[in-house]
Every structure is written in structure tokens, then in C-alpha cells.
């Protein structure tokens, strides 16, 4: 079984109110929540409160947050937990006969269903109605901290359990790209596109890699393919620059014009949308403009803001 080292869990301040003997509202507890259980899968679940009946008991002096309860609360009961997912947490498919209210407090995390996925970011909420699901953390915090070797180890743990996971292959390739290991990055992007042929982020990363290598034909190819999935001005501009490098002035002009139509503020596209003769003169020197590497719109470069990349309420 794959074991994941657990970093220290960030403390959670827990405030619990109740009534005193005269019926007056008072604070019963104010301090760190301590009932935390960790697992070898890379999760830490902290119980905040629970109940075992409906209507719930509201006059109690018992600390229901110190109970030991199973994953599924009793019929008519409830469970309030905060769950931390370590980088590289591969997830485990499961379900409970409950309605779960989920709030992503920090970082990013992916939830896999039977045949689809959804990514949650800090502030997102979810209502889960007893469905099969698995929570997967792909090491975004390590990537964002530029610990690309550490991030690679996390992605590899995920892929050891789910070798068909396209997003993990793409993120692994992005880390190799940052490390300058172009050949290994290309292999990862190809794997991602093998499992998910219309994976926009992997196509975008393929463009970045081809730009860095000066392969204009490949840039044009991948930009065209990505544009069939999602049309953006900067993709048209990247395609135009590639056509310039290939001395294809008419195709470059069309690409720049379309980029300028989609985003009139894109000055580079406006400058490129010149008559073919002028473009040909620019091409004669065989020097084409370059485009800075950037993250794709849907987080080709994973990012998070905390050492624990994902914390959620369930």
C-alpha cells in the first residue's frame, strides 16, 4: 500500500456554545479541536461536532466533538468534520447514504465520480447526494512552492494507483517542463492526450514546449488542435507567430486578424495584422517574436496557497 507522509495539521480553533443552569447562552468550549484521525492515504479528519438524533440535543454539556464515530453518522444524526488532504493524496472511491455539504476552505482538490471529475477551489461549495466519489490531491502546493521534485513524487503516487489519470500526467509533464526536462515532459503530455484526447491544458503545455524548442510547425499544429476545443485570442496569436516562423505570411495574417477580433487590446496581434508583403519582409530575417510561457486558463500549472493544499468541511 502506498504510504504518504503527513505534514503537521494546521490548528483549528473550535468554539461551542450552550446554556447554563439559568438558560443563559454561554461559551462552553473555546480552543483547538484535538479529535483528529490520520490515515495512510494522506488524510487527517478532525471531528468538530456530531449528533445522533433529530431534533438534536441542544442543552447538553457533553463534548460531542470528542466522540469516536464511523464515517457514516447514525440515522437521523450528523457529523461535522474538517478534512486535510496531503499533497499526493490519491483518494479512495467510497459512498455513504448521506447528504454531504462540502466547503473547500483552502487550496484545490479534485473529486472523481464514476466517469467524470470536478475541481474545487477555495470558497467553492458542493452538495453531494450519496454518490460514489474520491478526493484526489495532486501536490499543487509543492508545485506552487517550486518544489518540482517533491511535486513529481506526489504525481507519481497518484499515477501508481490511477495510471489512466490524464490530469496527473499533465501536471507531471508541467513539473518536468519547469525542470527543463523537455523529453520527459513531452512523454507526459502525450500520455495525458492519449487518455483524454481533448485535454486543453495538455495541448497548451505542448505549445509552450514547442515554442521553447523553436518548433514552429508543432506550435501551429497544437494551437490549431487547441482552438477546436476552446477559442482564445492568445492561441490565435501563438498560431500566427508560428506561421511567421514558417514563412507562411497569409496564414499568419489571418491568425493575427482573428486574435485582434477576439481581443482588440492585444497590441501584438494588431501589429501583426499587416499586409502580407510587410509580413514577408519581417519573415525574411527569420526572426519571429516569442511568446512568454504562461499558465493555461484551467491551471495547467497547479497552484495553491498553503502548505496543506486542500482543506475542506464535510
C-alpha positions in Angstrom: 0.0 0.0 0.0 1.3 3.5 -0.9 2.1 5.4 2.3 2.1 9.2 2.4 4.0 11.3 5.0 1.6 13.5 6.9 2.8 17.1 7.5 1.5 18.8 10.7 -2.2 19.6 10.5 -2.9 23.3 10.9 -4.7 24.0 14.1 -8.5 24.6 14.1 -10.0 26.9 16.7 -13.3 25.4 17.9 -16.0 27.5 19.7 -19.0 25.7 21.2 -21.9 27.4 22.9 -24.6 26.1 25.3 -26.9 27.2 28.0 -26.1 27.5 31.7 -28.4 26.4 34.6 -30.5 29.6 34.2 -30.9 29.1 30.4 -28.4 31.9 29.6 -26.3 31.5 26.4 -22.7 30.9 27.3 -19.5 29.7 25.6 -18.8 26.1 26.7 -15.6 25.5 24.8 -13.0 27.7 23.1 -9.8 26.1 22.0 -8.1 23.9 19.4 -10.0 20.9 18.1 -8.0 17.8 19.0 -10.0 14.8 17.9 -8.0 14.1 14.7 -7.6 10.8 12.9 -5.0 10.3 10.2 -4.8 7.6 7.5 -2.1 6.0 5.4 -3.8 7.5 2.4 -2.7 11.0 3.4 -5.8 12.5 5.1 -6.4 14.0 8.5 -10.0 14.2 9.7 -10.8 16.4 12.6 -14.2 15.9 14.3 -15.8 19.3 15.3 -19.2 18.1 16.4 -21.8 15.4 15.9 -25.3 14.4 16.8 -27.1 11.1 16.9 -30.8 12.2 16.7 -33.1 14.7 15.2 -34.1 17.1 16.6 -30.5 17.4 18.1 -29.9 17.8 21.8 -29.0 21.5 22.4 -28.9 21.6 26.2 -26.0 19.2 26.6 -22.8 19.8 28.5 -21.1 16.8 26.7 -18.4 17.5 24.2 -19.7 15.7 21.2 -16.6 16.6 19.3 -14.6 14.1 21.4 -16.7 11.1 20.3 -15.4 8.2 18.2 -17.9 7.8 15.3 -17.8 5.9 12.0 -17.6 7.6 8.6 -21.5 7.5 8.3 -23.4 9.0 11.2 -26.4 7.1 12.7 -29.9 7.5 11.1 -31.1 11.0 12.0 -27.6 12.0 13.1 -25.0 14.4 11.7 -21.2 14.8 11.6 -19.2 18.0 11.2 -15.6 17.4 10.3 -12.6 19.3 8.8 -10.5 17.1 6.5 -7.0 17.9 5.4 -5.6 16.2 2.2 -1.8 15.9 2.0 0.0 16.6 -1.3 -0.2 13.4 -3.4 -3.3 12.0 -1.6 -4.6 9.5 -4.1 -8.1 9.2 -2.8 -10.3 6.2 -2.4 -13.7 5.6 -4.1 -16.5 5.4 -1.5 -20.0 6.5 -0.7 -22.3 6.9 2.3 -26.1 7.1 2.5 -26.0 10.8 3.4 -26.3 14.3 2.0 -22.9 15.9 2.4 -22.4 19.7 2.4 -18.8 20.4 1.4 -16.9 23.7 1.5 -13.3 23.9 0.2 -11.5 26.2 2.7 -8.1 26.4 1.1 -6.1 25.1 -1.9 -7.5 23.0 -4.7 -8.8 19.4 -4.8 -10.3 17.2 -7.5 -13.3 14.9 -6.9 -13.6 11.9 -9.1 -17.1 10.4 -9.7 -17.9 7.2 -11.6 -16.9 8.6 -15.1 -16.2 12.3 -14.6 -14.3 14.8 -12.4 -14.8 18.3 -10.9 -12.2 20.6 -9.4 -12.9 22.6 -6.3 -11.0 25.7 -5.3 -11.1 27.7 -2.1 -14.6 29.2 -1.5 -16.4 26.6 -3.6 -19.3 24.6 -2.1 -20.8 21.3 -3.0 -23.9 19.3 -2.2 -23.2 15.6 -2.5 -26.2 13.3 -2.5 -24.9 9.9 -1.6 -22.8 9.4 -4.8 -19.7 7.4 -5.4 -16.7 9.7 -5.1 -13.0 10.0 -4.4 -11.0 13.0 -3.3 -7.6 13.4 -5.1 -4.9 16.0 -4.2 -2.1 16.2 -6.9 0.5 18.1 -5.0 -0.4 21.6 -6.1 1.2 23.3 -3.1 4.6 21.8 -3.8 4.4 22.8 -7.4 3.5 26.3 -6.4 6.4 26.4 -4.0 8.6 25.4 -6.9 9.4 22.1 -5.2 9.0 20.4 -8.6 10.8 17.2 -7.5 8.5 16.9 -4.5 5.5 17.5 -6.7 6.7 14.9 -9.1 6.8 12.3 -6.3 3.2 13.2 -5.5 2.0 12.9 -9.1 3.8 9.5 -9.3 1.9 8.2 -6.3 -1.4 9.2 -7.8 -0.4 7.5 -11.2 0.7 4.4 -9.4 -2.9 3.9 -8.3 -4.6 5.5 -11.3 -2.3 5.2 -14.3 -5.1 6.4 -16.7 -5.4 9.8 -14.9 -4.9 12.4 -17.6 -4.6 15.4 -15.3 -1.9 13.8 -13.2 0.0 13.0 -16.4 -0.3 16.7 -17.5 0.8 18.0 -14.1 3.7 15.7 -14.1 4.7 17.0 -17.5 4.4 20.6 -16.3 6.8 19.8 -13.5 9.3 18.3 -15.9 8.9 21.3 -18.2 9.8 23.6 -15.3 12.8 21.5 -14.6 14.0 21.8 -18.2 13.5 18.0 -18.9 11.7 18.5 -22.2 11.7 14.9 -23.5 10.1 13.6 -20.3 7.6 16.5 -20.3 6.6 15.6 -23.9 6.1 12.0 -22.9 3.8 13.0 -20.1 1.7 15.4 -22.2 1.4 12.6 -24.8 0.1 10.2 -22.1 -2.4 12.8 -21.0 -3.7 13.3 -24.5 -3.8 9.5 -25.0 -6.2 9.1 -22.1 -8.1 12.4 -22.8 -7.7 13.5 -26.5 -9.4 16.9 -26.0 -7.4 17.8 -22.8 -7.0 21.6 -23.4 -4.3 22.1 -20.7 -2.1 19.3 -22.2 -2.3 20.9 -25.6 -1.4 24.3 -24.2 1.6 22.8 -22.4 2.6 21.2 -25.7 2.5 24.6 -27.3 4.8 26.0 -24.6 7.2 23.2 -25.0 7.3 23.5 -28.8 7.8 27.3 -28.5 10.8 26.8 -26.3 12.3 24.3 -28.7 11.6 26.6 -31.7 9.5 24.0 -33.5 7.1 26.3 -35.4 5.3 23.5 -37.2 4.4 21.8 -33.9 3.3 25.1 -32.4 0.9 25.6 -35.3 -0.3 22.1 -35.1 -1.1 22.1 -31.4 -2.6 25.7 -31.5 -4.9 24.5 -34.2 -5.9 21.5 -32.2 -6.5 23.5 -29.0 -8.6 26.1 -30.9 -11.0 23.3 -31.8 -11.6 22.8 -28.1 -11.5 26.5 -26.9 -11.0 29.6 -28.9 -8.9 32.3 -27.3 -7.1 35.3 -28.7 -3.7 34.3 -27.4 -3.9 30.9 -29.1 -4.6 32.6 -32.4 -1.6 34.9 -31.8 0.6 31.9 -31.0 -0.6 30.3 -34.2 0.2 33.5 -36.1 3.7 33.6 -34.7 4.3 30.0 -35.6 3.2 30.7 -39.2 5.6 33.7 -39.3 8.4 31.3 -38.3 7.3 29.0 -41.2 7.3 32.0 -43.7 3.5 31.5 -44.2 2.6 35.1 -44.3 -1.1 34.7 -45.4 -1.9 32.2 -42.7 -0.1 34.4 -40.1 -2.1 37.4 -41.2 -5.4 35.5 -40.8 -4.4 34.3 -37.4 -3.4 37.8 -36.2 -6.6 39.3 -37.5 -8.7 36.7 -35.7 -6.7 37.3 -32.5 -7.4 41.0 -32.8 -11.1 40.4 -33.4 -11.4 38.4 -30.2 -9.2 40.8 -28.1 -8.7 44.3 -29.6 -6.4 45.1 -26.7 -3.9 42.6 -27.8 -1.4 45.0 -29.4 0.9 42.3 -30.6 -1.9 40.8 -32.7 -2.8 44.3 -34.1 0.8 44.9 -35.1 1.0 41.5 -36.8 -2.2 42.1 -38.8 -0.4 43.9 -41.6 -0.4 43.4 -45.4 1.2 40.1 -46.4 4.1 41.9 -48.2 5.0 43.7 -45.0 4.8 40.4 -43.1 7.0 38.7 -45.7 9.7 41.4 -45.2 9.6 40.7 -41.5 9.9 37.0 -42.2 12.9 37.4 -44.4 15.1 37.9 -41.4 13.9 34.6 -40.0 13.4 36.3 -36.6 9.9 35.8 -35.2 8.5 37.2 -31.9 8.4 34.9 -28.9 5.5 34.4 -26.5 6.2 34.1 -22.8 5.3 30.9 -21.1 2.1 31.3 -19.2 -0.4 29.1 -17.3 -3.4 27.9 -19.1 -6.8 29.2 -18.1 -7.7 26.0 -16.2 -4.5 25.6 -14.2 -2.0 23.8 -16.4 0.4 24.9 -13.7 -1.2 23.6 -10.5 -1.3 26.2 -7.8 -2.2 26.5 -4.1 -1.6 29.0 -1.4 -0.9 26.8 1.7 1.5 24.0 2.7 -1.6 21.8 3.0 -3.0 22.3 -0.4 -6.6 21.4 0.4 -8.7 21.7 3.5 -12.5 21.1 3.3 -15.5 20.9 5.6 -17.8 17.9 5.2 
